[in-house]
């Protein structure tokens, strides 16, 4: 059962999307909220798989809310304007729907999300190594050798030992597969292996000679994961 959250201050649009979501088998709408402030309580207590999010809202805009989020559900922007699309996809949103949303277009979004999630269910939690298609070949990488992962547009670079492997993937997809007890996303563009961190200097992580920025919305989670004497 996929848990869905809808945030939209336009009541007519919100009601229409509620009806579309309720018709999808194995999808559950856990909350429908007119504002980000009201939705925050659900995000604290419920695991959300899919977030439908308007952009223009009175208290906090949808894009500003994405900057604050540390969890990474499948995000679908629902807006009456096309002009936010480019900015939205910088946050790795899954889809961008224009209002009014037709049932046919909504079903395309549903299929896309279900296909993405079925591919992400297999993670590497019990594996010692993984195979990736990188640099025109299939390469075996030991998870213990991975230092950090860095985003470059539609690609990510995996830095393992002295090697760099360029993979066609998203940060969200990589994050969903790497074991969460070993790896942590610390910035929109960076995932680090926790036991490879040498030091933290204010807003930077030091791994070897590499300085990795800490995103403001990721800092609290990072501090909670570190072991202090």
C-alpha positions in Angstrom: 0.0 0.0 0.0 1.5 3.3 -1.1 1.0 6.1 1.4 0.1 9.4 -0.3 0.1 13.0 0.9 -1.5 15.9 -1.0 -0.7 19.6 -0.3 -2.6 22.2 -2.3 -4.3 25.4 -1.1 -6.8 25.3 -4.0 -9.8 23.4 -2.8 -11.3 22.5 -6.2 -8.0 21.2 -7.4 -7.3 19.3 -4.2 -10.8 17.6 -4.3 -10.3 16.5 -7.9 -6.9 15.0 -7.2 -8.3 13.2 -4.1 -10.8 11.4 -6.2 -8.2 10.3 -8.7 -5.9 9.0 -6.0 -8.8 7.1 -4.3 -9.5 5.2 -7.5 -6.0 3.6 -7.7 -5.6 0.2 -6.2 -3.1 -0.1 -3.4 -2.7 3.6 -3.0 -3.9 5.3 0.2 -4.4 9.0 0.7 -3.3 9.5 4.3 -3.9 13.3 4.3 -5.1 16.1 2.1 -3.8 19.5 3.4 -4.3 23.1 2.3 -0.9 24.2 3.5 2.6 23.0 4.2 2.3 23.9 7.9 -0.7 21.6 8.3 1.0 18.7 6.5 4.2 18.8 8.6 2.6 16.8 11.4 1.8 13.9 9.1 5.4 13.9 7.7 6.7 13.6 11.3 4.6 10.5 12.2 3.8 8.8 8.9 6.1 7.3 6.2 5.0 8.9 2.9 5.7 7.2 -0.4 4.2 9.7 -2.7 3.8 13.5 -2.2 1.6 15.6 -4.5 2.6 19.2 -4.0 1.4 22.5 -5.3 3.9 25.3 -5.9 2.1 28.6 -5.2 0.8 28.5 -1.6 0.4 31.3 0.9 2.7 30.2 3.8 5.5 28.2 2.3 5.8 27.5 -1.4 6.1 24.0 -2.7 9.7 24.5 -3.9 10.8 26.1 -0.6 9.3 23.1 1.2 11.4 20.7 -1.0 14.5 22.6 0.2 13.5 21.7 3.8 12.8 18.0 3.3 15.2 15.4 4.4 13.0 12.4 3.5 12.8 11.6 -0.2 9.3 10.3 -1.2 8.3 10.3 -4.9 7.3 14.0 -5.4 4.8 15.0 -8.0 4.4 18.8 -8.6 0.8 19.8 -9.4 0.7 23.4 -10.7 -1.4 25.6 -13.0 1.8 27.1 -14.5 4.6 25.6 -16.5 7.2 28.1 -15.4 8.2 26.2 -12.3 9.0 23.0 -14.1 12.7 23.6 -14.7 13.3 24.5 -11.0 11.2 21.6 -9.8 13.3 19.0 -11.7 16.4 20.3 -10.0 14.9 18.6 -6.9 14.6 15.3 -8.7 10.8 15.4 -8.7 9.2 12.4 -10.3 6.7 14.2 -12.4 5.1 17.6 -13.1 1.3 17.8 -13.7 -0.5 20.8 -15.0 -3.9 21.6 -13.7 -6.6 20.5 -14.4 -5.2 17.0 -14.3 -6.8 14.5 -16.6 -7.3 10.9 -15.6 -5.2 9.7 -18.5 -2.3 12.0 -17.6 -2.6 11.0 -13.9 -2.4 7.3 -14.8 0.9 7.9 -16.6 2.2 9.4 -13.4 0.9 6.4 -11.4 2.7 3.9 -13.8 5.9 5.9 -13.6 5.9 5.9 -9.8 5.1 2.2 -9.5 7.8 1.3 -11.9 10.3 3.4 -10.1 9.4 2.0 -6.7 9.4 -1.6 -7.8 13.0 -1.0 -9.1 14.1 0.6 -5.8 12.8 -2.1 -3.5 15.9 -4.2 -4.1 18.7 -2.6 -2.1 22.2 -3.6 -1.2 21.7 -4.0 2.6 23.0 -7.5 2.7 25.6 -7.2 -0.1 29.4 -6.7 0.2 29.8 -5.5 -3.3 27.7 -4.3 -6.3 28.0 -4.3 -10.0 27.4 -1.0 -11.9 27.4 -0.1 -15.6 30.0 2.6 -15.7 32.6 3.9 -18.2 31.3 1.6 -20.9 31.7 -1.6 -18.9 30.2 -3.5 -16.0 32.3 -3.0 -12.9 32.3 -4.7 -9.5 32.7 -2.3 -6.6 33.1 -3.2 -2.9 30.7 -1.2 -0.8 33.5 -0.8 1.8 35.6 1.1 -0.9 33.0 3.7 -1.7 33.9 7.1 -0.2 31.2 9.3 -1.6 28.7 9.6 -4.4 28.3 12.9 -6.2 25.6 14.1 -8.6 26.3 15.5 -12.1 23.1 16.3 -13.9 21.6 13.1 -15.1 24.6 11.1 -13.9 26.3 10.3 -10.6 29.9 9.7 -9.9 30.8 6.9 -7.4 34.2 7.6 -5.8 35.7 4.3 -4.6 39.3 4.2 -3.5 41.3 6.0 -6.2 38.7 5.2 -8.8 35.7 7.2 -10.1 32.8 5.5 -11.8 30.2 7.5 -13.8 26.8 5.9 -13.7 23.5 7.0 -15.4 21.3 7.2 -12.4 19.6 9.7 -10.0 20.7 10.4 -6.5 17.3 9.3 -5.2 17.7 5.9 -6.9 21.2 5.4 -5.5 20.2 6.6 -2.1 17.3 4.1 -2.0 19.6 1.2 -2.8 22.6 1.9 -0.6 22.3 0.5 2.9 21.1 3.3 5.2 23.2 2.1 8.1 26.4 2.8 6.1 25.6 5.7 3.8 23.9 9.0 4.4 22.8 11.8 2.1 24.3 15.0 3.4 23.5 17.4 0.5 21.3 17.4 -2.6 24.4 16.4 -4.6 26.3 14.2 -2.1 26.0 10.9 -0.4 28.8 9.8 1.9 29.9 6.6 3.6 29.7 7.5 7.3 32.7 5.6 8.5 34.9 7.3 5.8 34.4 10.8 7.4 37.7 12.1 8.7 36.4 15.4 10.1 33.6 18.0 10.0 34.6 21.6 9.7 31.5 23.9 10.2 29.5 23.3 7.0 32.0 20.9 5.4 32.7 17.1 5.6 36.3 16.1 5.1 37.0 12.7 3.4 40.7 12.4 2.6 41.4 15.7 0.7 37.8 16.1 -0.4 35.6 18.8 1.1 31.9 18.0 0.9 29.3 20.6 1.7 26.6 19.8 4.3 23.1 20.9 3.2 21.2 22.9 5.8 18.2 20.5 5.8 20.5 17.4 6.1 22.7 18.7 9.0 20.5 17.5 11.9 20.3 14.0 10.5 24.0 13.9 10.1 24.7 15.0 13.7 22.2 12.4 15.0 24.1 9.6 13.1 27.6 10.5 14.4 28.9 8.8 17.5 30.2 11.2 20.1 32.2 10.4 23.2 
